[in-house]
Amino acid sequence: MNDIVPWLTLKSVPGVGNLLINRLLKSFESPEKVLKAPTGALTRVPGITPRIAEAIRRQRPPDTVMRDIDQVYKKGYTFVTCQDEDYPPLLRHIPDPPPLLYVYGRLSQLQYPLSVVGSRRATPYGRNTARSLCRQLAESGANIVSGMALGIDTAAHEGALEAGGVTVAVLGSGLNHIYPAQNRELFHRIAEHGAVVTEFSMDAIPDAHHFPMRNRIISGMSLGTVVVEAARRSGSLITARLAAEQGREVFAVPGNIHSAMARGTHDLIKQGAKLVETANDIIEEIAPQLAVGHEPQQTRQPVGLSELEHRVFEAIGVDPVHIDDLARDLGQAMAPLTSILSQLELKGLVCQEPGKHFVRHADYCDS
């Protein structure tokens, strides 16, 4: 506990943010030495005014710091500072790396981190694509980093977990506030196979201004960022821009030209992001050694279907189709069609979306 107190104490000084903390650490090596340094020595650090220097000299661990430390250790979480071996190495090289992270799980497993982000209001095509792509990437040895939001982020984490891979979620809140609440179970599953991390104190709520800060960590700890679906005004595009500014690769998955969720990704492609059709499109850029002998995963084909089940399955694609349109296109009465769709759902071949729309499961979509 004593080792982390100076870190959180320095972080709690008014007017001292990540940039100043990192400058202070370069000059004084440790938070303990910063807190004990004389005013004159502190003011020689660029950006440290006499007022800030005096604030550092007077700062004592506030009650919130001691409460945070107590909660972290009671819940089995940990702190990882920028001087620890487990700190993501790529994150150290961004302009304003967080001096410490709150961690649930383990960061030591990261080897080929790749961030995958996209819209919270993802289409079935987007969710299927993200899940399938991340499963293939994880099978190849990449680690999936995302933000645990609904939509593409959730699909990305789930795809990595299905492959038994390592995945990391970066939160825009403290670990006491699992956001969104619907992902509570996913929160714990991710920690079992990777880590959930945040730079925010335990009780920090998911304020809007936290998410751009969260996004710089997602891109900053990754070799590259893949955007699966994004409207033109999207937080995912902020992550892509940050990745480019950090000197990392940017990838984009093309979508339906009529979909608003594809306009942001298509803009990225026009601006030079690499177009992604398969996992190997990404792997050959960030870690070509992983692609040696690795062929793109073949689309699974359903077996054991009756002729009518096969006809119905073939009529359903990656875009949602309404049951009325299926009945019309196939010339089928509603009662037997409903029964067949139920059987295809039970076999894991199709998924039902709101409003009686049906779409293929990701495993049976072209990849």
C-alpha positions in Angstrom: 0.0 0.0 0.0 2.7 2.5 0.9 4.3 2.2 -2.5 1.1 3.5 -4.3 0.3 6.3 -1.8 2.8 8.8 -3.3 1.4 8.1 -6.9 -2.2 8.8 -5.9 -1.1 11.8 -3.7 0.7 13.4 -6.6 -2.2 12.7 -8.9 -4.5 14.4 -6.5 -2.6 17.8 -6.5 -4.9 20.5 -8.1 -3.5 21.7 -11.4 -1.2 18.6 -11.9 -2.3 16.4 -14.8 -0.7 13.6 -16.7 1.7 15.8 -18.7 3.1 17.5 -15.6 3.3 14.2 -13.7 5.3 12.7 -16.5 7.7 15.7 -16.7 8.1 15.5 -12.9 8.9 11.8 -13.0 11.6 12.4 -15.7 13.2 15.0 -13.5 12.9 13.3 -10.1 12.5 9.6 -11.0 9.7 8.8 -8.4 6.6 10.4 -6.9 8.3 10.2 -3.4 11.1 12.4 -4.6 8.7 14.8 -6.3 6.7 15.3 -3.1 9.9 15.9 -1.1 11.6 18.2 -3.6 12.3 21.8 -2.7 10.2 24.5 -4.4 13.1 25.8 -6.4 13.8 22.4 -7.9 10.2 21.9 -8.8 9.8 25.2 -10.6 12.7 24.2 -12.9 10.4 21.7 -14.5 8.5 23.2 -17.5 5.0 24.0 -16.6 5.5 24.0 -12.8 4.7 27.4 -11.5 5.5 28.6 -8.0 1.9 28.1 -7.0 1.8 24.5 -8.3 5.2 23.8 -6.6 3.8 25.0 -3.3 0.7 22.9 -3.8 2.9 19.8 -4.4 4.9 20.6 -1.3 1.8 20.9 0.9 -0.1 18.0 -0.5 -1.0 15.1 1.9 -2.9 12.0 0.9 -6.6 12.9 0.9 -9.2 10.6 2.4 -10.3 9.7 -1.2 -6.8 8.3 -1.9 -6.8 6.0 1.1 -10.4 4.9 0.4 -9.5 4.1 -3.2 -6.5 2.0 -2.1 -8.6 0.1 0.5 -11.3 -0.7 -2.1 -8.8 -1.8 -4.7 -7.1 -4.3 -2.5 -10.3 -5.6 -0.9 -11.9 -6.3 -4.3 -8.8 -8.1 -5.6 -7.9 -5.4 -8.1 -4.4 -3.9 -8.5 -2.6 -0.8 -9.5 -0.1 -0.7 -12.3 2.2 2.4 -12.6 4.0 3.6 -15.7 7.2 2.3 -14.0 6.0 -1.3 -13.6 6.8 -4.1 -16.0 3.1 -4.9 -16.6 2.3 -1.3 -17.8 1.4 -1.5 -21.6 4.7 -0.7 -23.3 3.2 1.1 -26.2 1.1 3.4 -23.9 4.3 4.9 -22.5 5.0 6.5 -25.9 1.8 8.6 -26.2 2.1 12.3 -25.3 0.1 12.1 -22.1 0.2 8.5 -20.8 -1.7 7.9 -17.5 0.9 7.6 -14.7 -1.1 4.7 -13.2 -3.9 2.4 -14.0 -6.5 0.6 -11.9 -6.5 -3.0 -13.1 -9.0 -5.9 -12.7 -7.3 -8.9 -14.2 -3.8 -9.2 -15.7 -2.0 -7.0 -18.2 1.1 -9.1 -18.4 -0.3 -11.3 -21.2 -0.4 -8.6 -23.9 1.8 -9.3 -26.9 0.0 -8.1 -30.0 -2.6 -5.7 -28.8 -5.1 -4.4 -31.4 -8.0 -2.1 -30.7 -11.4 -2.7 -32.4 -14.0 -0.1 -31.9 -17.3 1.0 -33.5 -20.8 2.3 -33.0 -22.9 1.6 -30.0 -25.9 1.5 -32.4 -24.3 -1.2 -34.5 -26.2 -3.0 -37.2 -26.4 -6.8 -37.2 -23.9 -6.8 -40.0 -21.5 -4.7 -37.9 -21.9 -6.9 -34.8 -21.5 -10.1 -36.8 -18.4 -8.8 -38.6 -16.8 -7.5 -35.4 -17.4 -10.7 -33.6 -16.1 -12.9 -36.4 -13.1 -10.7 -37.2 -12.0 -10.6 -33.5 -12.4 -14.3 -33.2 -10.1 -14.8 -36.1 -7.6 -12.2 -34.8 -7.6 -13.9 -31.4 -7.1 -17.3 -33.0 -4.0 -15.8 -34.7 -2.6 -14.6 -31.5 -3.6 -10.9 -31.4 -5.1 -9.4 -28.2 -8.3 -7.4 -28.6 -8.6 -4.0 -26.9 -11.9 -2.2 -26.8 -14.1 -0.1 -24.6 -16.8 -2.5 -23.4 -19.6 -0.3 -24.8 -22.7 -1.8 -26.3 -22.6 -2.6 -30.0 -19.3 -3.2 -31.7 -17.2 -3.1 -28.5 -19.2 -5.8 -26.9 -19.0 -7.9 -30.1 -15.3 -7.5 -30.3 -14.7 -8.7 -26.7 -17.1 -11.6 -27.2 -15.3 -12.7 -30.4 -12.0 -12.7 -28.6 -13.4 -14.7 -25.7 -15.0 -17.2 -28.0 -11.5 -18.0 -29.4 -10.1 -18.3 -25.9 -8.0 -15.2 -26.5 -6.8 -12.3 -24.4 -9.0 -9.1 -24.4 -8.7 -5.8 -22.5 -11.5 -3.4 -21.8 -10.7 0.3 -21.1 -13.4 2.1 -19.1 -14.5 5.7 -19.0 -15.5 5.3 -15.4 -14.1 3.8 -12.1 -14.2 0.1 -11.5 -17.1 0.6 -9.1 -19.2 1.8 -12.0 -19.6 -1.0 -14.6 -20.8 0.8 -17.7 -23.0 -0.1 -19.3 -24.7 -2.1 -16.6 -25.8 -4.7 -19.1 -22.2 -5.8 -19.5 -21.7 -6.7 -15.8 -21.1 -10.4 -16.7 -18.9 -9.5 -19.6 -16.8 -7.3 -17.2 -15.9 -10.3 -15.1 -15.4 -12.6 -18.1 -12.9 -10.1 -19.6 -11.0 -9.9 -16.4 -10.7 -13.7 -16.3 -9.1 -13.8 -19.8 -7.3 -10.4 -19.8 -8.0 -7.2 -17.9 -10.4 -4.3 -17.3 -8.5 -1.1 -16.9 -9.1 2.6 -16.1 -7.2 5.7 -15.1 -10.2 7.0 -13.1 -10.7 6.6 -9.4 -12.9 3.8 -8.1 -16.0 5.9 -7.7 -15.7 8.0 -10.9 -18.9 8.0 -12.8 -19.0 7.6 -16.6 -19.0 11.4 -17.5 -19.1 12.3 -21.1 -15.7 14.0 -21.0 -14.1 10.8 -19.7 -14.6 8.9 -23.0 -12.2 10.8 -25.2 -9.6 10.3 -22.4 -10.5 6.6 -22.4 -10.2 6.5 -26.2 -6.5 7.7 -26.2 -5.7 4.7 -23.9 -7.5 2.3 -26.2 -5.5 3.5 -29.2 -2.3 4.2 -27.3 -1.9 0.7 -25.9 -2.5 -0.9 -29.4 -0.4 -1.5 -32.5 -3.4 -0.4 -34.6 -7.1 0.5 -34.4 -9.8 -1.1 -36.5 -13.1 0.7 -36.9 -15.9 -1.6 -37.9 -18.9 0.8 -38.0 -19.1 4.5 -37.3 -21.3 7.4 -38.3 -19.6 10.6 -39.3 -19.9 12.0 -35.8 -18.7 9.2 -33.7 -16.4 8.5 -30.8 -14.8 5.7 -32.8 -13.5 8.3 -35.3 -11.9 10.1 -32.4 -10.1 6.9 -31.5 -9.0 6.5 -35.1 -7.7 10.0 -35.2 -5.8 9.5 -31.9 -4.3 6.3 -33.3 -3.0 8.2 -36.4 -1.6 11.0 -34.2 0.1 8.4 -32.1 1.7 6.9 -35.2 -0.3 3.7 -35.1 -2.0 1.9 -38.0 -5.7 2.7 -38.8 -8.0 0.1 -40.4 -11.6 0.3 -41.5 -14.2 -2.3 -42.4 -16.4 -1.2 -45.4 -20.2 -1.4 -45.0 -23.4 -0.9 -46.9 -23.2 2.3 -48.9 -26.8 3.1 -47.9 -26.1 2.8 -44.2 -25.3 5.9 -42.0 -23.2 3.5 -39.9 -20.8 3.1 -42.9 -20.2 6.7 -43.7 -17.5 7.2 -41.0 -15.6 4.1 -42.0 -15.8 4.9 -45.7 -14.4 8.4 -44.9 -11.5 6.7 -43.1 -10.8 4.6 -46.1 -10.8 7.6 -48.4 -8.4 9.3 -46.0 -5.9 6.4 -46.3 -7.1 3.8 -43.7 -6.5 0.3 -44.8 -9.6 -1.5 -46.0 -10.3 -4.7 -44.1 -12.0 -7.8 -45.5 -10.2 -10.5 -43.5 -8.1 -10.8 -40.3 -5.0 -11.3 -42.5 -5.5 -7.7 -43.9 -4.7 -6.5 -40.4 -2.2 -9.1 -39.3 0.1 -8.6 -42.3 0.5 -5.0 -41.2 0.9 -5.3 -37.4 2.5 -8.7 -37.0 3.2 -10.4 -40.3 4.8 -13.3 -38.4 1.4 -14.3 -37.1 0.1 -14.7 -40.7 2.7 -17.3 -41.7 0.7 -20.4 -42.7 -2.5 -18.7 -41.6 -5.3 -18.8 -44.1 -8.5 -16.7 -43.7 -11.1 -18.7 -41.9 -13.6 -20.3 -44.2 -17.2 -19.6 -43.8 -18.9 -22.5 -42.0 -21.6 -24.4 -43.9 -24.7 -25.7 -42.2 -25.2 -29.5 -42.3 -28.1 -31.8 -41.7 -30.8 -29.4 -43.0 -33.9 -30.4 -44.8 -34.4 -29.0 -48.3 -36.9 -26.4 -47.0 -34.6 -25.4 -44.1 -31.8 -25.0 -46.5 -33.9 -22.8 -48.8 -34.9 -20.5 -45.9 -31.3 -20.3 -44.6 -30.0 -19.4 -48.1 -32.7 -16.6 -48.3 -31.3 -15.0 -45.1 -28.1 -12.9 -45.4 -25.9 -10.6 -43.2 -28.5 -7.8 -43.5 -31.8 -8.3 -41.5 -34.7 -9.5 -43.6 -38.3 -9.3 -42.3 -40.4 -12.5 -42.0 -43.0 -11.1 -44.3 -40.4 -10.6 -47.1 -39.1 -14.1 -46.5 -42.7 -15.5 -46.8 -43.2 -13.6 -50.0 -39.8 -14.4 -51.6 -40.1 -18.1 -50.7 -43.8 -18.5 -51.4 -44.3 -20.0 -48.0 -47.2 -19.8 -45.6 -46.5 -18.0 -42.3 -47.1 -20.9 -40.0 -44.5 -23.4 -41.5 -42.0 -20.6 -42.1 -42.2 -19.5 -38.4 -41.6 -23.1 -37.4 -38.6 -23.4 -39.7 -37.1 -20.1 -38.5 -37.4 -21.4 -34.9 -35.5 -24.5 -35.8 -32.8 -22.5 -37.5 -32.5 -20.3 -34.4 -32.2 -23.4 -32.1 -29.5 -24.8 -34.3 -27.5 -21.5 -34.0 -27.8 -20.7 -37.7 -29.8 -17.5 -37.6 -30.6 -14.8 -35.1 -33.8 -12.9 -34.6 -33.6 -9.1 -34.4 -36.3 -6.8 -33.1 -39.4 -6.4 -35.3 -39.4 -10.0 -36.7 -36.2 -9.5 -38.7 -33.8 -12.4 -39.2 -30.1 -12.4 -39.9 -27.4 -15.1 -40.2 -25.3 -16.0 -37.2 -21.7 -14.5 -37.6 -20.3 -18.0 -38.0 -22.2 -18.5 -41.2 -21.4 -15.1 -42.8 -18.7 -14.6 -45.5 -15.5 -13.4 -43.8 
